Amino acid sequence: MNDDTGTWGEALRGPWSVLCAVATVVLGPRAAIVSALDQANAAPLRHTADQPHA
């Protein structure tokens, strides 16, 4: 067996790796939603049919 793979296995199971993976899963979609909402809020308002055009 190759002893070099032991360090990778330990690194992948470390507490920081687990914490980063959990943060990515939890915060990733939230960041995408916030970005989409910011873009929607920055868009110019559309005129509706009952409002006269300027």
Secondary structure, 3 states (H helix, E strand, C coil): CCCCHHHHHHHHCCHHHHHHHHHHHHHHHHHHHHHHHHHHHHCCCCCCCCCCCC
